[in-house]
Amino acid sequence: MKTQNYTPAMTAQIVTNYQSGASVEQIAKSIDKSVRSVRSKLVREGVYIAAEKPKAKGVKEATKKELLLELETVAPFPVDGLLGATKEAIKAMLKHYAE
């Protein structure tokens, strides 16, 4: 017979604790279970809300296509053949012809 990891009373208690604001880590420690186990149980119970992943902060860098469009306005030659060039090479040409 398979042993039960979580009794109905235990399940009710961890759900209540989680909904009251206790962290998964706190709950896991209080019932001597792993964080992963408690999180999985909360997911199965339909109450776990994943924390939002932090978004990368930074300046959006221009794409290669945007750089080529910009180069097209200042270069004295067609830029069609430069699709295989690296961004750094395109930036260098942009800098040269913009001066």
C-alpha positions as CSV (number, residue, x, y, z in Angstrom):
1,M,0.0,0.0,0.0
2,K,1.3,3.5,-0.9
3,T,2.0,5.8,2.0
4,Q,0.4,9.2,2.0
5,N,2.8,12.2,1.8
6,Y,0.1,14.7,2.8
7,T,-2.9,13.9,4.9
8,P,-6.1,15.9,4.2
9,A,-5.5,17.9,7.4
10,M,-1.9,18.7,6.4
11,T,-3.0,19.7,3.0
12,A,-5.7,22.0,4.4
13,Q,-3.1,23.5,6.8
14,I,-0.5,24.3,4.1
15,V,-3.1,25.8,1.8
16,T,-4.4,28.0,4.7
17,N,-0.9,29.0,5.7
18,Y,0.1,29.8,2.1
19,Q,-3.1,31.9,1.5
20,S,-2.4,33.7,4.8
21,G,0.9,34.9,3.4
22,A,3.4,32.3,4.7
23,S,6.2,31.6,2.2
24,V,6.7,28.1,0.7
25,E,10.0,28.0,2.5
26,Q,8.4,28.7,5.9
27,I,5.7,26.1,5.3
28,A,8.2,23.4,4.2
29,K,10.3,24.0,7.3
30,S,7.3,23.8,9.6
31,I,6.2,20.4,8.3
32,D,9.7,19.0,7.6
33,K,9.2,18.7,3.8
34,S,11.2,20.0,0.9
35,V,10.3,23.3,-0.7
36,R,9.8,21.5,-4.0
37,S,7.4,19.0,-2.4
38,V,5.3,21.8,-0.8
39,R,5.3,23.9,-4.0
40,S,4.2,20.9,-6.0
41,K,1.4,20.2,-3.5
42,L,0.2,23.8,-3.6
43,V,0.2,23.6,-7.5
44,R,-1.9,20.4,-7.4
45,E,-4.3,22.1,-5.0
46,G,-4.6,25.0,-7.5
47,V,-3.5,27.8,-5.1
48,Y,0.2,28.3,-5.9
49,I,1.0,31.6,-7.7
50,A,4.4,31.7,-9.2
51,A,6.5,34.8,-8.6
52,E,7.1,37.0,-11.6
53,K,10.5,36.6,-13.1
54,P,12.5,39.8,-13.0
55,K,12.7,41.4,-16.4
56,A,16.0,42.5,-17.8
57,K,16.7,46.1,-17.3
58,G,18.6,47.9,-19.8
59,V,18.6,49.9,-22.9
60,K,17.0,48.3,-25.9
61,E,19.7,47.8,-28.5
62,A,18.9,48.5,-32.2
63,T,18.5,45.4,-34.3
64,K,20.7,44.7,-37.3
65,K,17.8,45.7,-39.6
66,E,17.4,49.0,-37.9
67,L,21.1,49.7,-38.1
68,L,21.1,48.9,-41.8
69,L,18.2,51.3,-42.4
70,E,20.0,54.0,-40.6
71,L,23.2,53.3,-42.5
72,E,21.3,53.4,-45.8
73,T,20.4,57.1,-45.1
74,V,24.1,58.1,-44.7
75,A,26.2,55.7,-46.8
76,P,27.0,56.6,-50.4
77,F,26.4,53.0,-51.5
78,P,23.6,50.4,-51.4
79,V,23.6,48.4,-48.1
80,D,21.7,45.4,-49.4
81,G,24.8,43.2,-49.4
82,L,25.5,43.9,-45.7
83,L,22.9,41.6,-44.2
84,G,25.6,39.1,-43.3
85,A,27.7,41.7,-41.5
86,T,28.0,41.8,-37.7
87,K,26.3,44.5,-35.7
88,E,29.7,45.8,-34.7
89,A,30.8,46.2,-38.3
90,I,27.5,48.0,-39.2
91,K,27.9,50.3,-36.2
92,A,31.5,51.1,-37.2
93,M,30.4,52.0,-40.8
94,L,27.5,54.0,-39.4
95,K,30.0,56.0,-37.2
96,H,32.3,56.5,-40.1
97,Y,29.7,57.8,-42.5
98,A,27.8,59.8,-40.0
99,E,30.9,61.9,-39.3
